[in-house]
Amino acid sequence: MSIQSTMIVDKDFKLAEVDPRLYGSFIEHLGRAVYGGIYEPGHPTADANGFRGDTLQAIRVLRVPIIRYPGGNFVSGYNWEDGVGPKEERKRSLELAWWTTETNQVGTNEFAEWARLAGSEVMMAVNLGTRGIDAARNLVEYCNHPSGSYWSDLRIAHGYKAPHGFRTWCLGNEMDGPWQIGAKTAVEYGRLANETAKAMRWVDPSLELVACGSSGSGMNTFAEWEATVLDLTYDNVDFLSLHTYYNNNDGDTANFLARSLDMDQFIDSVAAVCDYIKAKKKSKKKIYLSLDEWNVWKSQGASRAEQHWQIAPPEFEDIYTLEDALVVGCCLISLLKHADRVKMACIAQLINVIAPIMTENGGPLWLQTTYYPYMHASVYGRGTVLHPLITSPKYDSRDFTDVPYLEAVSVYNEELSEVTVFAVNRHLSEDLLLTVDLRSFGKVEVIQHTILEHEDLLAANTRSNPANVLPHNRGTAAADGGRVSGLLPAASWNVIRLRVNG
C-alpha cells in the first residue's frame, strides 16, 4: 500500500540561484575535530605537514565550498597569535570554552593550507569575547594584506608569501549566550561588532562580514537581539547568523522528522526582522542570512571533558542513525527552499564532533548516515532552485500541525541540462508514490534514482560496521514524456536526477 503525492516543477518559476556556500561546514578546536580529525602526524595517510589524507579525500567528495574556523565557543577566548610562527615555539594554553589544553600546533596558516588541499574557502571568525578591534584588524592584516606592514611581513616571515585572501569573516560567536566567554548584551555586542567591522574593512574593503544573531530561536532575547544588533551594525555587515540543532532524545520520531518546519519558521522570522530594520533605516541594502551552525546534535548540553585539561579528548561524538539522516535531508531541503535569503550555511561539524565523518586515532575513518544526504545535495544541488507546487497528505505531531509526508524541492542545473528532485518520505510505514510534472522542460529522462533507506530507523554506520546504511541506485523513478513517477519507500531520502532533452 502507498500514499500519493504530486509535484509540479516549472522552469520559469525560479526562486534563486544556489550560492555554493549553502553547503559549507565547520571545524572548531573542540574534541577531535582538529587533532585526530584533520591533523594527525604519524597517521598512515598523513602527509609531510601532518594532514590526514583519508579525511581530505572524504571531504573532497563532499565538495565543501567553505569551512568556518576556528570556532565556535573556542574563538571567544582565542589569541590567534599563539597559533602562528615556528611550531616548537608555540605555547600550550588552557582552553576555557571546553576545559582542555590547546597545543596550538594547528593555527591560521596550517588551516589555510589544509583548506586549500580540501578545495574549500575559509570563513574566519574573530574573537569578540576577550578581545576586540585591535586583534581583529591585525588578523585581517596578517591574513590578507600583501606585504609592507608589520603583520603582513610577519606572515611572510612565517613562510606564507602570498596572502590567504580570506573573504568571509564572522564577528564573534553566539555572543548572546551566558556560556560564552565574554558574553554581551545586544547593545554591547552591536557597538563592538560595528566598530570592529569598520576597522577590518579599512584594512581590506573586500571583506564580507557576518554579525551574530541569536544562538537559537529559544533564547529569551530572540528577535529583540537581532533587531538591536542590526540597528547598530546594518551599514557595516552583510549577513546575520542563525544557529539551530535538533535531536530525538525523547524518542518521538514523527515529531523529530517534522523539525525542519521549525527551521523554516526560524529562517522566516529572522528574515522578517532584517527587513524591519531595512524599512526602519529606509535602506536599499538587503541583509542575507548565514545559518552557520546547524545539525542533529543528540549529546548537546554543558558537558565538557570529564577530566579537565586533556589534549583533544573525544567529545560529542554522536553516532547517527537513518532517522538522523532523514532530518538532515529535510533541513537541506529547507535551506534550498530559502536560497533566496540563506546564502551560506555550515553543517556543524565536519569531522568527529557531531559530524558526518568519523575517524579512529591511528586507524581508519568511516562515513556516518548523514554524510550521504549532505554529499548528494552538495554535488547535485547546484543551479537554480525552482518553486515546486506540491500536494501531499499530512499529519500532526506533538509540536507541529499539517506536516506533509512529502518534503521536497527541485534544482535546475541549466549548464548540465539536469533537474534534480530531493525528496524525503516522512511516513514511517507506507511508501509514497510521487508523480512529478515537468512538462515545461519538454521530454525528460531519468539518470538515476538514489535512495537511502533501512528496515531499522535506528540503524547506523560504525567502526565495526561502516557499510550498514548506504545509498543505493535501485529507485523505481521512470519518465514518460514530461512526467516522472516513482515510489519513495517509507522513511527514505531520495535523489531523482533527470536529464532535460527539450
N, C-alpha and C positions, 0 to 999 in steps of 0.2 A: 504494500500500500504506500502511496506517496501523496503529498500535498503539492499544490501547483502555484507557481508564481510566474509573472511576466515582467519583461523589461524592454522598454523602447529606448534605443540609442540612436540619436540623430547627429550627424556630423556637424550641423550648423548650431547645435545647442552647446556652445563652448562655455565652460566655466573659467578655466585659467590654464596657462602653461605651468607645468610642474617645475618648480625650482628643484634641481637635483639635490640641493641641501636638505630637502624634506626627508631624505634617507640618511641623515647624519647619525653619529653615535657619540659616545662619551667615555673618556678614560680618566679616572681620578686616582690620585695616590691614596688608595684605600684597598685594604686586603691584598690580594694577589693580582690585582689588575695590571700593575706595572711590573713589580718584581715577582717573576714566576709566570707572568702573563705575556707581556710583550718583550721583557728583558730577562734573560737567564743565561749569563755567561757559563760555558761548560755544558750546556744542553747539547745533545747530539745534533740538533738542527741549527744551533746558534752560529751567526756569522762572526766576523772579527770584532764587531762592536758589541756583541752580546745579545743581539736581537734574535728571538726565536723565529726560525724560518717557517715552521709549520703554522704558527698563528698568522704570520704575514700572508701566507698563501690562502688561508681560510678567509681572511679579511679582504684580500683582493677579489675573491669570488663574489663577495657581497657588494663590491663597487661602492664602498663607503665614501661619500663625497667630502665630508667634513667631520672632524672629531673635536669635541670640546675638551679642553685641558687647562690647568691641572686639577680643577675641581669646580663645583662641589664644595662641601664644607671645608675641605682641606685648604682651599685657596684663601680663606679668611684669616689664616694665621701664617701664611707662607711668605717667606722672604726670598724672592726669586734669585737674588744674588748668591744665595747658598748653593744653587744648582748649576752654576756656570764655572768655567775655569778648569784647571787640572783636577782630575777626579781624586787624586791622592791628597789634595789639599782641602777637599770639601769636608765641612764639619757634619757630624751627626746631630740631629735636632730632636727634641721632644715634640711630637706632633699631637697637638691638643684636641683636634677635631675627633680623632679616633683612638687616642691614647696609645700610640705606637711610637717607635723610633724610626725617623726618616733618615736614610743614609745619604740622600741627595746624589746618588750615583746616576740617576736619570733626572735631567733638568730640561730647560728650554731648548738648548741646542740638540741634545740627544733626541728629544721628542720631535723636533722639526725634521731631523734626519730620518727618523723612523716613519713619520707620516709621509714623507716623500716616497719611501720604499713601499708604503701601503697604498700609494696613489690617492692620498687624501689631503685636503686643506686642513689647517688648524684653526679652530675657534678658540682664541686665547682668552683667559679670564684674568682680571687684575684683582688684587686684594684691597677691598674697601672695608674690611673688618678692622684689622690692626694697623693698616696703612692707608694711603690715600693718593693725593695728586702727584706728589713728587716721585714716589716709587713707580706709579703707573706711567708717567711721561718718560721716565728713564728707561723703563722696559720697552716702550714703543721705540725710543731712540736706539736701544741696543738691538732690537729685532729688525727694524725696518729702515733705519737711516743708512745710506750707502757707506759713508766714511767721512772723516774730517772732524769728528766730535769725540768727546771722551768715551761715551758709551758705545758708539758705533766702532770706534777704533779698538775698544776692548774686545768686542765680538770678533773682529778680525784677528786680534792677537790670540784669541781662543781657538783659531783655526777655521773660522767661517767668514771668508772674504765677502761672499755675496749675501746681501740682506735676506732674511727669511720672508719678508713681504706678507706677514700675516694681515689679512684684510678685516676679519670679523673678530670683535672683542666684546666680552661680557664685562659689564661694570659691576663686579662683585657677584655674590651668590646668596640667594634666599635671605636677604638682609632683614626681612620681617620676622624671622624665626628666632625664638628665645634660645634655641640650641646653637645658634650661630655665634662664633667668636666675633665680638664687636657688633652685635645686633643693634638695629637702629629703628627709630620711628620713621614714618614715611617722610616727614619733613626733613629730619636729619639726613636720611639717605638721599632724598631727592636733591637737596642742596649739594651734598658731596658728589653725587653722581654727575650732576650738571657741570660743576667746576672741573671735575676730573675729565669729563668728555671734552670740554673746551681745550684744556691743556694737551690732551692726547691728539686732538685734531690739529692743533697748532704745530705739533711735531710732524704729523702725517695726515694731511687733509683727506686722503682717500679712504680712511677707516669707516667701517660700518659698526655702529655701536648698539649694544643690547642693554637696556635697563632692566632691573629686576622687577618682575611682577610678584604677586603673592606666591608663597611656597605651595599653595594649593587652594582650591575653592572652599575648603573647610575652615580656613583661617578666620578668626573673628574680625579681622580688619580687611577681609577680601572686598574688592571693588572700591572701597574707600582708599585703600593703599594705592591701587592702580591710578585712581583719579588724582590723588595728591602728587604721586611721583611724576606722572606725565605732565601735570600742571607746572612742575618745576623743571622738567627736562625736555619738553616737547621739541624745541628747536634744535637740540643738540644730540638727539638719539634717533635711531631708525627702527628699532624693534623693541617690543616688550616681551619678556619671557613668561612662560607658563610651565608649571611642573605638576604632574599628576601620576599617581601609581594606583594599581588595583590588585586585589587578591580575592581568593575564595576561602579564606580561613574559617568561615562559618559553614562551609560545605553546601552552599545553595548555588548549584550550577546554573540553573535558569536565570537567576539574578546576576550571577557573575558574567554570563555571556551577554547580558544587556548593558554592561558597564560602558561600552563605547558611546551609548546615548548620553552618559554623563560627560564624556569628553566633548561631544557635540555641543552640549549646553555650556560647558566651561569656555570653549572657544568663542561661541556666540556672545557670551556675556562680556568677556574681555574685549572683544572687538567693539561691542556697543559702548563700553567705557572709553576706548580710544577715540571713537567717533564723537562722543560727547565732548571730550576735551578739544578735539579738532573744531567742533562747532563753537565752543566757548571762546577759542582763540581766533576764530574766523580765519583759520589756516587752510591753505590748499594742500598741505602735506598730509599724507596718509601714513600712519604708523602700522607696520606689519608685525606679525607675531612669530616668536621663536619658541616652540614647545620643546625646549632643550633638555628636559628630563621627562621621560615617560616610560612606563613598562609595567609588567606584572612584578610585584615585589611582595613575597609572602612573609619574609623574615624581618620586615621593616619594624622599626622601633628604636629605642635609645641604646640598645645593647651595643657594646664595644668588645674588644678582645678581653677575654676573661682575665688574662694576666697582662697587666699594663707594660708598655714599652717594649713589646716584641717587635721584630722586624718582619713586616709583610705577613702577618698571620692570616689564615683563612677567615674571611668574614663575608656574610651574606651570600654564601654560595648556594643559592636556591637551585633545586632540580625542577625542571619544567616539564609539565605533562602535556598531553594533547589538548586538554581544555584550556591550558595557558596559551598554547599556540593559537587557538581559535580566537581568544580575546586579543592577542597581539595582532592577528589578522584583521579583526574588526576595527581596532584602533588605527591600523594603517589605512583602512578604507575611510575612516573618519577624517584622517589627515588629508587624504586625496579629495574628499568632498569639500574641504575647506582650503583647497590650494590657492584660492584667490586671496586669502588672507594669511594663512600659515605658510611662510616661505622657508623656514628652517625648523627641523625637529631632530632630536637626538634620543635614540633609544638608549636607556641608561641601565647597565653599562655594557661594554663590548666584550670584555674577557673576564671570566671567573666571578666577578661581583655582579649578581643578578643579571647574568649575561647569556647570550646565545652560544658563546664559545667557552669551553672549559678545558683546563689543562691540568696535568699532573707534573709537579716539580720533578725534573729529570726524566719524565716519561711522555706519553702521547697526549694528544688532545682529542676531544670528541665534540660533536655538534649537538646542541640541545634542540628540542622540538621547535622552539621559537626561531631558530636560525632560518628555517625554511620559508615561512611567510615573509620574513624580513628580506631574504635574498630574492624571492620571487618579485616582490614589489619594487625593490631597488633596480633589478635588472630589466623587468618588463613594464614598469610603471613610469616610463619616461615619455613625455609628449604633452598632449592636451587632455585635460580632464573634461569629459562630456557630461552634461546634466542627464542622468537617467530618469525615466519615468517608470516607477516600479509599483506593481501591485503584488501584495503578499499577505497571506493570513498572518494574524498577530496573536500575541499572548500577553498576559500581565504577569509581572513578578512582584516580589516584595517591595522593591523601590521604584519600579517602572511600570508604566501602562502603555499599551499599544506598541509592544516590541515586535518589529517584523521578523518573521523567521528567516527571511532572506535579507542579508546585509550585503550590498553590492555596489560597485562603481565600475566605470569603464574609462580607459585611457586610449587615446588615438595617437599613434606614432606615424605621422604623415610621411616622414622620411623613409621609414621602413615599410609603409603601406600595411600597417598592422593595427588591429584593435585588440586590446586585452581586457577581459572581464575578470575582476577579482570578486569572489563571492564566498560567503560563509552561510551554511545552513545551520541555524541555531537549534533546530528541532532535535531533541535528544533521542528520538526513537523512529522517526519517519523520514524517508528520503523525500527530496523536493525535486519535482520536475520543473525545470526552468526553461522558458522559451524567450529568446532574445530577438527582437525585431530590429534589423539593421538595414532596412530597405533603402535608406538614403545613401548607403555606400554601394548599392548595386549588389552584385554577386560576391559572396564571401565563402571562404573555405576554412575549415578547422586545421590549424597547425598542430595543436596539442591541447589536451585537457588533462591537467595535472591535479592530483588530489592528495591531500594529507588527511589520513583517517586512521582509526584503530578501533577495534572492538571494545577496548578499555579506555575510557576517558582519562584515566589516571596513569596511563602508560607513559613512560619516559625513556629517554636515552641516558645511559650511564657509562661509566668507565668500563664496566664488565659487559655491557650490552649496548654498544654505541649505535647499532642499527635497528633498534626495537621499533622506532617510529620514523619511517622515511616516506617521502612523497613518491607516488607512482604515476605513470602516464597512461593508465587504463581507463580514463574517464570516457563516458559514452557520448559526449557532445558531438553532434553532427549537423552539417549545414544543408539547407535546401533553399537555393537562391539567396535571398536576403534575410533568411531566418535561420536561427540556430536553436536546437533543443538538446538538452542533456539532463541527466539525473545527477543531482548533488546528494551524496549519501548523508544520512543523519550525522549530525555533529562533524562537519567536514569543512576544510579550507579548499577552495577550488580556484584554479587559474586556467581560463579558457582563452587561448591565443588564436586569433583569427587573421587570415590574410585577406586583404581587400583587393578584389580584382576589378572593381569599377563597372 
